[in-house]
Amino acid sequence: MSEGGVIEQLRKACAEEKGMLMLINLDNFNFFNDVYGREMGDHLINRIAGIINSVTAGEDIKGRLGGDEFVVFCRGLESRDELREMLGYINKKIDSTMEELLGVSEKISMGVSIGAVVVPEQGTDYESLFSKADYALDRIKQTGNHGCAFYTDESNKKYKSEMGNLSRNMDESGDQRGALWLDYDYFSIVYRYIRRHIETYNDTALKMLVTIVPKNVNMNEYDFYQTVKKGGQIINSSLRRSDIMMQSRQNQFFLILPEFPQTYIDKMIQRIDRKCKDAGIDALVDINIQHEMIVAQEKNDDKK
């Protein structure tokens, strides 16, 4: 997917041809990079580029925008159902690729979301059509990952919501202690918000990966499951209410601690170790903790 001249090709196609302009975004790619590293991320994005290339026609115009987004003009494509079928195929191939790269036990679900606009139904100017496709993509990303949305004039209408009712419906009830324990989909949404906050305000956060490994390789599977479950509860109770966590694998937990001072990292690790010892699980399993600070990209680049 060469970027050379692709914009001019897109402008010409949008002005003269029928088809569909689409933005394809790889969901949770920054999160994947942070967990598995940039080298694995680059390998994954190249594999996905190959999947997109294989499912589209040779005469279609394709280009990569930044790290996790692609733009495609499918010549002659006007069927929304056909695009949905294409999306389903791409995401199935990504599932297979993830199993191949990381194993079937991996819980992180990767896939793509698509924002699309029909040409010339919604116009012939590439820049305007791109904005409409981007709007559709943003809409589907707000409602959930791995889906597609089509721009229409109706979809661009703004609806008013009563702020008080929305706030009351979303407020957390009761005195919830410990970190906010989320499943993958919700965790990745909050994670993306934290990353945006860090980039915008030059803030920092701490990420931790806690892996629980049985001391005895012959440990009963159910006993290990119960021990990991107890370990997760201990980790949760050790964290602040402003922290978030998820179980990324059967024996692994991924934590984000916003605005966490580096000088307190060792104390946090000691707290988790102490609580595990008090609960008696340290005799059954080893608790391995990796940690790294998340900083704004500019700040990170300045250090290189």
C-alpha positions, -999 to 999 in steps of 0.1 A, spaced: 0 0 0 23 28 -13 14 63 -1 31 80 -31 5 98 -52 -24 80 -34 -41 113 -24 -42 125 -60 -56 92 -72 -83 94 -45 -92 130 -56 -95 120 -92 -115 88 -84 -140 107 -61 -145 134 -88 -150 110 -117 -161 76 -106 -187 57 -86 -177 37 -56 -172 39 -18 -146 58 1 -138 42 34 -115 48 64 -104 15 81 -91 19 116 -74 -8 136 -91 -9 170 -70 -6 202 -37 -6 183 -19 18 208 -30 -5 236 -16 -36 217 17 -18 212 20 -10 249 13 -46 259 34 -64 233 58 -38 220 63 -18 188 80 -46 169 51 -69 174 28 -40 165 46 -33 133 44 -70 124 6 -71 131 -1 -39 111 18 -53 81 -2 -85 83 -35 -66 84 -24 -44 55 -20 -77 36 -55 -88 46 -70 -56 34 -51 -58 2 -63 -93 -4 -100 -86 2 -101 -55 -21 -98 -55 -59 -64 -48 -76 -78 -17 -92 -90 -2 -59 -70 27 -45 -54 19 -11 -32 38 12 -20 38 49 -26 69 70 -4 70 101 1 40 123 -33 24 126 -56 37 98 -61 29 61 -80 47 33 -96 28 5 -116 37 -25 -135 6 -38 -144 13 -74 -180 4 -83 -189 -6 -48 -222 8 -36 -237 -21 -16 -237 -16 21 -243 -53 26 -212 -62 6 -191 -38 27 -204 -55 59 -194 -89 45 -160 -75 37 -157 -62 73 -167 -96 87 -141 -114 65 -113 -89 75 -121 -94 112 -121 -132 110 -88 -131 93 -74 -109 120 -87 -133 146 -68 -161 129 -37 -139 127 -39 -131 164 -42 -168 173 -11 -175 151 9 -147 167 -1 -149 203 -19 -182 209 -55 -193 214 -55 -184 251 -50 -147 242 -80 -126 254 -73 -94 235 -96 -90 206 -82 -71 177 -102 -60 147 -111 -31 125 -138 -5 123 -149 12 91 -164 46 83 -177 48 47 -194 72 23 -210 64 -10 -196 83 -40 -211 104 -58 -242 101 -36 -226 121 -8 -205 144 -31 -174 143 -53 -149 164 -34 -123 141 -18 -116 163 13 -153 167 20 -159 130 15 -130 121 37 -144 142 65 -178 125 62 -161 90 63 -142 101 93 -174 113 110 -190 79 103 -159 61 117 -160 83 149 -196 74 153 -190 36 151 -160 39 174 -182 56 201 -207 28 200 -184 -1 199 -154 -17 180 -152 -39 150 -182 -24 132 -190 -2 103 -210 30 98 -222 48 66 -224 86 64 -258 100 56 -272 135 60 -295 121 87 -266 107 107 -251 142 110 -280 156 129 -273 166 165 -296 155 193 -299 172 226 -296 151 258 -306 162 293 -273 164 312 -287 157 347 -304 124 337 -273 113 318 -250 120 347 -273 103 372 -276 72 350 -238 69 347 -228 77 383 -211 49 402 -233 38 431 -220 30 466 -186 31 481 -165 12 455 -131 4 469 -100 -5 450 -94 -1 412 -120 -1 386 -119 -36 372 -131 -36 336 -134 -61 308 -113 -57 277 -137 -35 257 -144 -10 284 -107 -10 296 -95 -1 261 -119 28 259 -107 42 293 -71 35 283 -74 55 251 -89 84 271 -59 83 296 -35 83 266 -52 113 252 -51 131 286 -13 123 289 -6 137 254 -28 168 259 -16 178 293 20 163 292 10 141 322 22 106 331 8 73 342 22 39 353 14 7 336 20 -26 352 17 -62 339 13 -88 367 18 -124 357 10 -153 381 29 -185 375 25 -218 395 55 -229 415 46 -265 409 41 -273 371 17 -301 382 -6 -277 401 -43 -286 396 -59 -264 369 -89 -256 391 -67 -248 421 -46 -225 399 -77 -208 386 -89 -201 421 -55 -188 431 -53 -164 401 -88 -152 410 -77 -145 446 -46 -128 432 -67 -105 411 -88 -95 441 -56 -88 461 -42 -66 432 -75 -48 430 -77 -40 467 -41 -28 466 -48 -1 440 -64 33 442 -100 41 432 -86 62 403 -67 32 389 -80 7 363 -72 -30 357 -83 -59 334 -75 -96 332 -56 -97 299 -49 -135 300 -59 -164 322 -29 -157 345 -22 -120 337 -35 -86 348 -28 -53 331 -30 -22 353 -30 16 346 -23 39 375 -28 76 364 -6 103 379 14 78 398 48 90 412 78 70 402 92 72 437 62 51 449 65 22 425 86 0 448 61 6 476 32 -5 454 50 -37 444 58 -44 480 22 -38 490 10 -64 464 37 -89 475 28 -84 512 -9 -89 506 -2 -120 486 20 -134 514 -7 -126 540 -33 -145 519 -9 -175 516 -8 -176 478 29 -168 476 35 -204 486 16 -216 456 26 -192 429 52 -166 418 40 -131 412 60 -114 384 55 -76 380 67 -56 351 62 -18 351 68 12 328 59 48 328 36 62 301 47 97 290 36 121 264 51 112 230 69 145 225 85 141 259 94 105 251 109 115 217 130 143 234 148 116 254 159 97 222 
